Amino acid sequence: MEIEVRTQGHVKVIKLRGKLSNGPPLDQLNATFTDLFAAGDSRFVLDLAEMPMIDSSGIGLLVRYYTTAKQNGGAVKLLNPSKFTIQTLKLVRMLNLFEVFEDPQLAVASFD
């Protein structure tokens, strides 16, 4: 998995490339979020356009960081999730937690 973090205003846009599943990809994203929270960030847009699938451990991580972001006055919002990711989140009844966007500018602007 490749993770690219960029800053847009007061929002961190995190682009994920590859499968988010148990093992190194999950550890990598966990470390990224840990560093961002330690730096005081709590507003995140996850760009999932190049993430074809997510497993239950990946969903667990997203939900955990969604909760942590909320507790710190922020949020985790999803940008361009794949149909598989949407279906997986619906299946485990977690899709309703996240705001989902197709336009990156709207996703970032939704924090203002």
Secondary structure, DSSP 8 states (H G I E B T S, - for coil): -EEEEEEETTEEEEEEES-B-TTHHHHHHHHHHHHHHHTT--EEEEEEEE---B-HHHHHHHHHHHHHHHHTT-EEEEES--HHHHHHHHHTT-GGGS-EES-HHHHHHTT-
